[in-house]
Amino acid sequence: MKELEHLNHFLGLEVDRSEEGICLHQQNYSKDVLKKFGMFNCKQTSTPLDPNVKMCAHEGKDLEYATMYRQLMGSLIYLTLTRLDISYAVGVMSRYIQNPNKSHLDGVCRIFRYVKSTIDYGVLYKKGEECKLIGYCDSDYGRDHDTRRSTTGFVFKLGAGAISWSNRRQATVSLSTTEVEYWATTVATQECTRLMELMKGLRQPVGYVVPLYCGNQSAICLAKNPVFRTRTKHVEIHYNFIREKVLEHIKTEHQIAHFVHQRF
């Protein structure tokens, strides 16, 4: 227990209990980090990334002191424990940690400005919500301008609050939006299976079909179709794993996992 308390203190994890429910956040940690890097009084912004700026690895002036960039990124990575809304932005900027340049530093500073404007954000687990596991998955398409790889993202909720989320650049270049989304559903399904096993170990077995919401109709049809057609032969065979799971369509405005790319 003492080790857990020490870890929570190190990460700045705070737990607030109220009549509404339980809220996990890192407000004090956010304030300390902003003060540490002299950005507590910085201008605020409504988005963690500028949608009009294309981040590239080899465009821009290299930083003279790259250590500062790595320190900034390290602080932001810890903050993603309760801030899934900056998860994608932090993931993008961490790709340039080996050789950052001025434009990358500007992008990281923008994330801090966004944190300043949303310093009270966290994960809220409301009372009275039905405690069921629900998943959402999404992806962009070739958004990485250096490799043209896509990024996969998912989030799983237990009741009203998120319990697991991730965004990760895909290992290969996808040739269609259908393949990109199909890959995303596979990764999310694997995480769903892991969470179900975890809940079983906690003596809270999932005795229902866990819905996984995807915004791409083609990926859903492909998952339900047992025969790969000529135009989809390039999709890897092991993605068929998702056919054993439940995949449902969801509109863009209701897609929680959409934070992966379109929101920014």
C-alpha positions in Angstrom: 0.0 0.0 0.0 2.8 2.4 0.8 4.5 1.7 -2.5 1.2 2.5 -4.3 0.9 5.7 -2.4 4.4 6.6 -3.2 3.8 5.9 -6.9 0.6 8.0 -6.9 2.5 10.9 -5.2 5.3 10.6 -7.8 2.9 10.7 -10.7 0.7 13.4 -9.1 -2.3 11.2 -9.2 -5.2 12.6 -7.2 -8.6 11.1 -6.3 -11.6 13.2 -5.5 -14.8 11.7 -4.2 -18.1 13.5 -4.4 -21.8 12.9 -4.6 -21.4 12.7 -8.4 -18.8 10.0 -8.3 -15.0 9.5 -8.3 -12.7 11.7 -10.3 -9.1 10.9 -11.1 -6.9 13.9 -12.1 -3.5 15.4 -11.9 -4.2 19.1 -11.3 -1.4 19.8 -8.9 1.0 17.9 -11.1 -0.1 20.0 -14.1 0.5 23.2 -12.1 3.9 22.1 -10.9 5.0 21.2 -14.4 3.8 24.5 -15.9 5.6 26.4 -13.2 8.8 24.3 -13.6 9.1 25.2 -17.3 7.9 28.8 -16.9 4.6 28.4 -18.6 2.1 28.8 -15.8 1.1 32.3 -17.1 1.3 31.3 -20.8 -1.5 32.0 -23.3 -4.1 29.3 -23.5 -5.4 27.4 -26.6 -8.4 25.2 -27.3 -6.5 22.3 -29.0 -3.3 20.5 -28.2 -2.1 20.5 -31.9 -2.4 23.0 -34.7 -4.4 21.2 -37.5 -2.7 23.5 -40.1 0.9 22.5 -39.1 2.5 19.4 -40.6 5.1 17.9 -38.4 8.1 16.5 -40.2 11.4 15.0 -38.9 13.8 16.9 -41.0 12.3 20.3 -41.6 13.3 23.2 -39.3 16.3 24.3 -37.3 17.7 21.7 -34.9 17.5 22.6 -31.2 20.8 23.5 -29.5 19.7 21.9 -26.3 17.6 18.8 -27.0 17.6 17.8 -23.3 15.0 20.4 -22.5 12.7 18.9 -25.2 13.1 15.5 -23.7 12.3 16.8 -20.2 9.1 18.5 -21.5 8.0 15.3 -23.2 8.7 13.2 -20.1 6.5 15.4 -18.0 3.7 15.2 -20.6 3.9 11.4 -20.9 3.2 11.1 -17.1 0.2 13.5 -17.6 -1.5 11.1 -20.1 -2.3 8.8 -17.1 -5.5 10.8 -16.7 -5.6 12.9 -19.8 -6.6 10.8 -22.8 -7.4 14.1 -24.7 -3.7 14.8 -25.0 -2.6 11.2 -25.7 -2.5 11.6 -29.5 -0.7 14.9 -29.4 2.0 13.6 -27.0 2.4 10.5 -29.1 3.0 12.6 -32.2 5.6 14.8 -30.6 7.4 12.0 -28.9 8.4 10.7 -32.4 10.9 13.5 -32.7 12.5 13.1 -29.3 15.8 11.9 -30.7 16.4 14.9 -33.0 13.9 17.7 -32.2 13.9 21.0 -34.0 12.3 24.4 -33.4 8.9 23.4 -34.9 8.7 20.4 -32.6 9.4 22.5 -29.6 6.6 24.9 -30.7 4.3 21.9 -30.9 5.1 20.7 -27.4 4.6 24.3 -26.0 1.2 24.3 -27.6 0.3 21.1 -25.7 1.3 22.9 -22.5 -0.8 25.9 -23.4 -3.8 23.5 -23.9 -3.1 21.8 -20.5 -3.2 25.3 -19.0 -6.7 25.9 -20.4 -7.9 22.5 -19.3 -6.1 22.1 -16.1 -9.2 20.8 -14.2 -9.7 17.9 -16.7 -9.7 14.3 -15.5 -11.5 11.0 -15.7 -14.9 10.9 -13.9 -16.6 7.7 -12.8 -20.2 8.6 -12.1 -22.4 6.9 -9.6 -25.4 5.0 -10.8 -24.0 4.2 -14.2 -24.4 0.7 -15.5 -21.0 -1.0 -15.0 -20.5 -2.5 -18.5 -17.5 -2.6 -20.7 -17.8 -0.7 -24.0 -15.1 -0.1 -26.6 -14.5 2.5 -29.3 -11.8 2.4 -32.0 -10.7 4.8 -34.7 -7.7 5.7 -36.8 -6.3 8.4 -39.2 -5.1 7.6 -42.7 -1.4 8.3 -43.5 -1.2 11.3 -41.2 2.5 10.7 -40.4 4.1 12.9 -43.1 7.5 11.2 -42.8 6.4 7.5 -43.2 2.8 7.9 -44.3 1.8 5.4 -41.7 -1.5 5.7 -39.9 -2.2 5.9 -36.2 -4.6 3.6 -34.4 -6.5 4.6 -31.3 -9.0 3.0 -29.0 -10.7 3.7 -25.6 -12.6 1.4 -23.4 -15.1 2.5 -20.8 -16.4 0.7 -17.7 -19.6 2.5 -16.9 -19.1 6.3 -17.4 -15.4 6.4 -17.1 -12.5 5.4 -19.4 -10.3 2.6 -18.0 -8.0 2.0 -21.0 -6.9 4.0 -24.0 -4.0 4.1 -26.4 -2.8 5.5 -29.7 0.0 4.0 -31.7 1.5 4.4 -35.1 0.9 1.3 -37.3 3.8 -0.9 -38.2 3.3 -0.7 -42.0 1.8 1.7 -44.5 -1.9 0.9 -45.2 -3.2 1.1 -48.7 -6.8 2.0 -48.0 -9.0 3.6 -45.3 -10.7 0.2 -44.9 -7.4 -1.5 -44.1 -6.5 1.3 -41.6 -9.8 0.9 -39.8 -9.7 -2.9 -39.9 -6.3 -2.8 -38.3 -7.7 -0.5 -35.6 -10.5 -2.8 -34.8 -8.0 -5.7 -34.5 -5.9 -3.9 -32.0 -8.9 -2.8 -30.0 -10.3 -6.3 -30.0 -7.0 -7.6 -28.5 -7.2 -5.1 -25.8 -10.9 -6.0 -25.1 -9.9 -9.6 -24.7 -7.2 -8.6 -22.2 -9.6 -6.5 -20.2 -12.1 -9.3 -20.0 -9.4 -11.6 -18.7 -8.4 -9.0 -16.2 -12.0 -8.5 -14.9 -12.3 -12.3 -14.7 -9.2 -12.3 -12.5 -10.9 -9.7 -10.3 -13.9 -11.9 -10.0 -16.0 -9.6 -12.1 -16.5 -11.8 -15.2 -18.0 -10.2 -18.3 -21.2 -12.2 -18.9 -22.3 -10.2 -21.9 -21.1 -9.4 -25.4 -18.8 -6.4 -25.3 -19.8 -4.0 -28.1 -16.9 -2.4 -30.1 -17.9 0.7 -32.0 -16.2 1.6 -35.3 -17.0 4.5 -37.6 -16.1 2.7 -40.9 -18.8 0.7 -42.5 -16.4 -1.0 -44.9 -14.3 -2.4 -42.1 -17.4 -3.7 -40.4 -18.6 -5.4 -43.6 -15.1 -6.9 -44.1 -15.0 -8.2 -40.6 -18.4 -10.0 -41.1 -17.5 -11.3 -44.6 -15.7 -14.7 -44.3 -14.3 -14.4 -47.8 -11.6 -11.9 -48.7 -12.3 -10.3 -52.1 -9.6 -9.4 -54.6 -9.5 -5.7 -53.6 -8.8 -6.6 -50.0 -6.2 -9.3 -50.5 -3.5 -7.1 -49.1 -5.1 -7.1 -45.7 -3.1 -9.5 -43.4 -4.8 -12.8 -42.5 -4.3 -12.4 -38.8 -6.7 -9.5 -38.7 -9.5 -12.1 -39.0 -9.3 -12.3 -35.2 -12.0 -9.6 -35.0 -14.5 -11.8 -36.7 -15.1 -13.6 -33.4 -16.1 -10.4 -31.7 -19.0 -8.0 -31.9 -18.3 -4.9 -34.2 -20.9 -2.2 -34.4 -21.1 1.1 -36.4 -21.2 4.5 -34.7 -21.6 8.0 -36.0 -18.7 10.3 -36.0 -20.2 12.7 -33.4 -20.6 9.9 -30.9 -17.1 8.3 -31.5 -15.2 8.8 -28.3 -12.0 7.4 -29.8 -12.1 10.1 -32.5 -9.5 12.0 -30.4 -6.9 10.1 -32.2 -6.8 12.5 -35.1 -9.9 14.4 -36.3 -10.3 16.4 -33.1 -7.0 18.2 -33.5 
